[in-house]
């Protein structure tokens, strides 16, 4: 089992962890509808890159 030889300082620990923080999600605006959505994901209206790829289904048709 690996055991460290001496204690790591707070500065060394902080330097190692400097890139561990999470960034915000990258958002894009749809060309056609203007909807804001995450990159490489469809918008809530079903549009992706200006084309409608998912047609909203009506729940009343039973």
C-alpha positions in Angstrom: 0.0 0.0 0.0 1.3 3.4 -0.9 2.0 5.7 2.0 3.2 9.3 1.5 6.6 10.2 2.9 5.6 13.6 4.2 2.5 15.8 4.5 1.5 17.8 1.4 1.1 21.5 2.1 -2.1 23.4 1.5 -0.5 25.1 -1.5 0.4 21.9 -3.2 -3.1 20.5 -2.5 -4.8 23.6 -3.8 -2.6 23.6 -6.9 -3.6 20.0 -7.7 -7.3 20.9 -7.1 -7.3 24.1 -9.1 -8.9 22.5 -12.2 -11.5 20.4 -10.3 -14.2 23.0 -10.1 -17.3 22.7 -12.3 -18.0 25.3 -14.9 -21.4 26.4 -16.0 -23.3 24.6 -18.8 -22.6 26.0 -22.3 -25.8 27.3 -23.7 -26.8 28.0 -27.3 -29.7 29.8 -29.0 -31.7 27.9 -31.6 -31.5 29.5 -35.0 -35.2 29.3 -35.9 -37.1 29.5 -32.6 -34.6 31.5 -30.4 -34.9 28.9 -27.6 -31.9 28.7 -25.3 -30.7 25.1 -24.8 -27.6 23.1 -23.9 -25.0 22.6 -26.6 -25.6 19.4 -28.7 -29.0 18.9 -27.1 -32.5 19.5 -28.6 -34.4 22.5 -27.4 -37.6 22.0 -25.3 -39.6 22.6 -28.4 -37.9 19.7 -30.2 -35.6 21.7 -32.5 -31.9 21.0 -33.2 -29.8 23.2 -35.4 -32.8 25.0 -36.9 -34.7 21.8 -37.8 -37.6 20.1 -35.9 -36.3 16.7 -35.0 -39.0 15.7 -32.4 -42.7 16.3 -33.0 -44.6 17.1 -29.8 -47.2 14.5 -29.0 -50.7 15.4 -27.9 -51.7 13.6 -24.7 -55.4 14.2 -25.4 -55.6 11.7 -28.2 -56.6 8.5 -26.5 
